[in-house]
Amino acid sequence: MARQCPQGLRTRIILVGNAGEDIDFAIAKLSHGCEIAYCESLEAGRVFVVGSDCPPQQALEILRGLGHQMQFDWCVEDGAAPLRKKLLLADMDSTIIACECLDELADFAGVGAQVSAITRRAMAGELNFEAALTERVALIAGLPVAVLEECYRERVQANPGAKRLVQAMGQFGAYTALISGGFTFFADRVAADLGFHEARANVLEHDGEKLTGKVRAPILGRAAKGAYARELIDRLGLTRDEVLVLGDGANDLDMMAQAGLAVGVWPKPAVAAACNGLIRTTTLCAAMTFQGEPFAPALVLQS
């Protein structure tokens, strides 16, 4: 699909969506704030590749300033960065899957509202993640272990485009890793179902029949996610520009800082302000379009 912008341009911008008039408006805004040297319309006006001589940060500020009302997704990268990435590292809860697994377990335990309120504050960066996780897990002590399987079967569902994204990147030779501040019980199953090469998450402790209300130390939080991203990059011998990270909450910020393309997926404000890619109106297949693959049939607007 998309070709690299002509050599020498400082910034590559890709816009994806079904609302052509919103994309046209964004390009007009970009042209007023940046000198656009290249603009190609693809996919019948649903995908645009834009090249500019302005710094990436300048284009980012313009796109972020357009607000939530714009019905398209976008990414901004250095013009010299490779289009196709060699590592996909994705957060799980509310990124690859549509729910927060701990909130769902809390619902089974009858403390759903209490736990969800803590989750919202932790994901917004208002609370220390490790402390918030410890507090929430304590509230589900005594829940039968069998409920985990019931929860997975009834509540866990991949976000639109997730499986196609993971499988496509694997077919293109990229390494795919799933990480979660949640639990191995869910992460291992999601990784196997969607085709990730590996997964990492926290371990819920239990006595064989019921949850103890504790998480095995050390807790995989914001700093640990960042360390895992660096571990993968070093292990695979990659550069930052070859890495794509997907996340939605404040505990994803350290790992997103390691990526050339850090995409916020229906993100919390702290992530929206830090990422250089955004998926908010289409599907996770947009992350492939950001790498030059169209996946047009899957670029449907979220309801």
SVG drawing of the C-alpha trace seen along z (x, -y; Angstrom):
<svg xmlns="http://www.w3.org/2000/svg" viewBox="-22 -28 44 55">
<polyline fill="none" stroke="black" stroke-width="0.4" points="0.0,0.0 1.8,-3.1 5.2,-3.9 7.9,-5.5 7.8,-9.3 10.5,-10.7 14.0,-10.6 15.0,-13.6 11.7,-14.6 11.8,-14.9 8.4,-13.5 6.0,-10.8 2.4,-11.0 -0.3,-8.4 -4.0,-9.2 -6.6,-6.3 -10.3,-6.5 -13.8,-6.3 -14.5,-10.0 -12.8,-11.6 -13.9,-15.1 -12.2,-14.8 -9.0,-13.7 -9.2,-16.5 -9.6,-18.9 -6.6,-17.5 -4.4,-17.8 -5.5,-21.4 -4.5,-22.1 -1.2,-20.3 -0.5,-22.4 -1.0,-25.6 1.4,-24.6 3.9,-22.5 5.3,-22.6 3.8,-19.6 6.1,-18.3 4.2,-15.1 0.6,-13.9 -0.8,-10.7 -4.4,-9.6 -4.9,-5.9 -7.9,-3.5 -10.4,-5.9 -9.7,-8.7 -9.6,-6.5 -5.8,-6.5 -3.4,-9.3 0.4,-9.3 1.8,-12.8 5.4,-13.9 6.6,-17.1 9.8,-19.1 8.7,-20.1 9.9,-18.3 7.7,-15.3 6.9,-17.1 5.3,-20.0 3.0,-17.6 2.2,-15.8 1.1,-19.0 -1.2,-19.8 -2.9,-16.4 -3.2,-16.2 -4.8,-19.6 -7.6,-18.5 -9.3,-16.7 -11.6,-13.7 -14.2,-14.8 -12.0,-13.8 -13.1,-10.4 -9.7,-9.1 -6.6,-7.6 -3.0,-8.6 0.7,-8.1 3.7,-10.5 7.3,-9.2 10.7,-10.4 10.8,-10.2 13.8,-8.0 12.3,-5.4 11.6,-2.0 7.9,-1.6 7.6,2.0 8.4,2.9 10.2,6.0 8.8,6.2 5.2,5.8 4.9,5.4 1.3,5.0 -0.4,4.4 -3.3,6.8 -6.2,5.4 -8.2,2.7 -5.7,2.8 -5.6,6.3 -8.7,7.4 -11.8,5.3 -11.9,5.7 -9.9,5.4 -9.7,8.9 -9.3,8.0 -12.4,5.8 -14.3,8.8 -13.0,11.1 -14.1,8.5 -17.6,8.5 -17.8,12.2 -16.7,11.5 -19.3,8.9 -16.8,6.0 -16.9,4.9 -17.7,1.2 -15.1,0.8 -12.3,2.4 -13.2,0.6 -12.9,-2.7 -9.4,-1.9 -8.5,-0.6 -9.7,-3.8 -7.5,-5.9 -4.5,-3.6 -4.8,-3.6 -5.0,-7.4 -1.7,-7.6 -3.4,-8.9 -2.3,-5.9 0.9,-3.9 0.2,-0.8 1.8,1.8 0.0,0.5 -3.3,0.3 -2.9,3.8 -2.2,5.2 -5.3,3.4 -7.5,4.7 -6.3,8.3 -6.9,8.3 -10.5,7.5 -11.0,10.8 -9.5,13.1 -11.6,16.2 -12.8,16.3 -12.8,19.9 -10.0,20.7 -12.6,22.2 -14.1,18.7 -11.0,17.7 -11.9,20.2 -15.5,19.0 -14.4,15.4 -12.1,16.1 -14.8,18.0 -17.6,15.5 -15.9,12.1 -12.6,12.0 -12.9,11.0 -10.3,9.7 -10.6,6.2 -11.5,5.9 -8.5,6.5 -6.3,7.9 -5.9,11.4 -5.4,10.1 -2.7,7.7 -0.8,10.3 -0.9,12.9 0.0,10.5 3.1,9.2 4.1,12.8 3.8,13.6 6.0,10.6 8.7,11.9 8.1,9.7 8.4,10.9 5.2,10.5 5.0,10.2 2.0,9.7 2.5,8.0 0.0,7.4 -0.1,5.9 -2.9,8.4 -2.4,12.2 -0.7,15.1 -3.9,17.1 -5.4,14.7 -2.3,13.5 -1.1,17.0 -4.5,17.9 -4.9,14.7 -1.4,15.1 -2.1,18.6 -5.4,17.7 -4.1,14.8 -0.7,16.1 1.8,14.1 5.2,15.6 5.4,15.0 3.6,13.4 4.5,12.0 2.2,11.1 1.7,11.3 0.9,14.5 -2.2,14.7 -1.6,16.8 -4.0,19.5 -4.2,22.5 -5.5,24.8 -9.1,24.0 -9.4,20.3 -7.5,17.1 -5.4,15.9 -5.8,12.2 -2.0,11.9 0.1,11.5 3.5,13.2 6.4,10.7 7.8,8.9 4.8,7.1 4.9,6.4 4.1,2.7 5.1,-0.4 8.9,-0.2 8.9,3.6 7.1,3.1 9.7,0.7 12.5,3.1 10.8,5.9 10.7,3.7 14.4,3.1 15.0,6.8 13.2,7.7 14.9,5.0 18.4,6.2 17.5,9.9 16.4,9.3 19.1,6.9 16.7,4.1 16.8,0.4 14.2,-1.8 12.7,-2.7 12.0,1.0 9.7,1.3 5.9,0.9 4.3,0.7 0.5,0.6 -0.9,-0.6 -3.7,-2.4 -2.9,-3.3 -0.3,-5.2 1.5,-1.9 2.3,-1.5 4.2,-4.7 7.7,-3.4 7.5,-0.7 6.0,-3.0 9.0,-5.3 11.2,-2.6 9.4,-2.4 9.8,-4.3 6.1,-3.9 4.1,-4.1 0.4,-3.8 -2.2,-4.7 -5.3,-2.4 -8.4,-4.1 -6.0,-5.7 -6.2,-7.4 -5.3,-11.1 -1.7,-10.6 -1.0,-8.1 -2.8,-10.3 -0.4,-13.1 2.7,-11.0 2.1,-8.6 3.0,-9.3 0.3,-7.1 -3.4,-6.9 -6.1,-4.3 -9.5,-5.6 -12.0,-5.3 -11.0,-2.3 -9.6,1.1 -6.3,2.5 -5.7,3.2 -4.8,-0.5 -1.5,0.5 -0.7,2.4 -1.8,-0.5 0.7,-2.6 3.3,-0.1 2.2,-0.3 -0.5,2.5 -4.1,1.5 -6.3,4.0 -9.2,1.9 -12.1,4.3 -11.2,4.3 -10.9,0.5 -14.5,0.1 -15.5,-2.6 -16.1,-1.6 -19.7,-1.9"/>
</svg>
